[in-house]
């Protein structure tokens, strides 16, 4: 279930990361959703959705880090 806009992202993303990070998350999630459609392409028994969320968070963490203040900041 790809996301057509950042307003559709899970609350855990919308409420915690900056808008640019949300855009990164959406693009990475949608790309991973397509890339890992075949279960043979995923690790272990992870679902397509679980894999896409993991990929999306990894993409966000390449550009953003959670600071000591508990907020996400650009690296």
DAMO-V824896 format. One record per residue. N is the residue number from 1. PHI is phi in whole degrees, -180 to 180 (999 if undefined). PSI is psi in degrees with one decimal (* if undefined). D_LAST is the distance of its C-alpha to the last C-alpha in Angstrom with 2 decimals. Layout:
<<N & PHI & PSI & D_LAST> <N & PHI & PSI & D_LAST>>
This chain:
<<1 & 999 & 82.3 & 29.45> <2 & -61 & 156.4 & 26.78> <3 & -99 & 127.5 & 25.22> <4 & -86 & -19.1 & 26.44> <5 & -151 & 162.7 & 24.21> <6 & -70 & -19.7 & 21.29> <7 & -68 & -16.7 & 24.00> <8 & -90 & -9.6 & 25.36> <9 & -63 & 157.5 & 22.31> <10 & -60 & 149.9 & 22.92> <11 & -56 & -35.4 & 22.63> <12 & -60 & -25.8 & 20.15> <13 & -90 & -52.5 & 17.66> <14 & -58 & -38.5 & 19.03> <15 & -87 & -5.7 & 19.21> <16 & -125 & -22.3 & 15.87> <17 & -117 & 153.2 & 12.98> <18 & -62 & 163.1 & 12.46> <19 & -57 & -43.9 & 14.76> <20 & -61 & -40.4 & 12.52> <21 & -65 & -34.7 & 11.36> <22 & -65 & -38.5 & 15.12> <23 & -66 & -41.0 & 16.03> <24 & -61 & -46.5 & 13.99> <25 & -58 & -48.7 & 15.71> <26 & -61 & -46.1 & 19.06> <27 & -64 & -43.4 & 19.03> <28 & -67 & -41.6 & 18.12> <29 & -60 & -50.0 & 20.66> <30 & -62 & -39.6 & 23.33> <31 & -65 & -45.4 & 22.94> <32 & -66 & -35.0 & 23.20> <33 & -57 & -42.9 & 26.11> <34 & -73 & -44.1 & 27.95> <35 & -66 & -35.6 & 27.07> <36 & -107 & 33.8 & 28.13> <37 & -63 & -35.9 & 31.25> <38 & -86 & 124.5 & 33.43> <39 & -58 & -28.0 & 33.41> <40 & -67 & -18.9 & 34.05> <41 & -87 & -8.5 & 30.58> <42 & -99 & 157.0 & 28.95> <43 & -83 & 139.1 & 28.70> <44 & 57 & -140.0 & 31.33> <45 & -108 & 24.7 & 32.62> <46 & -63 & 140.1 & 29.39> <47 & -75 & 164.9 & 30.15> <48 & -60 & -43.4 & 28.82> <49 & -66 & -45.0 & 27.00> <50 & -60 & -43.5 & 25.50> <51 & -63 & -44.4 & 24.28> <52 & -63 & -39.8 & 22.75> <53 & -65 & -40.6 & 20.85> <54 & -63 & -44.2 & 19.53> <55 & -63 & -42.4 & 18.43> <56 & -64 & -44.4 & 16.77> <57 & -64 & -38.3 & 14.76> <58 & -62 & -40.1 & 13.76> <59 & -64 & -41.8 & 12.61> <60 & -63 & -43.7 & 10.47> <61 & -69 & -13.6 & 8.96> <62 & -72 & -29.7 & 8.14> <63 & -111 & -17.8 & 5.62> <64 & -132 & 151.9 & 5.19> <65 & -138 & 148.2 & 6.26> <66 & -81 & 123.8 & 9.42> <67 & -83 & 174.6 & 9.89> <68 & -62 & -21.7 & 13.30> <69 & -83 & 0.7 & 14.52> <70 & 84 & 1.8 & 14.41> <71 & -106 & 155.4 & 12.25> <72 & -86 & 134.2 & 9.25> <73 & -132 & 147.5 & 6.30> <74 & -63 & 142.1 & 3.79> <75 & -75 & * & 0.00>>
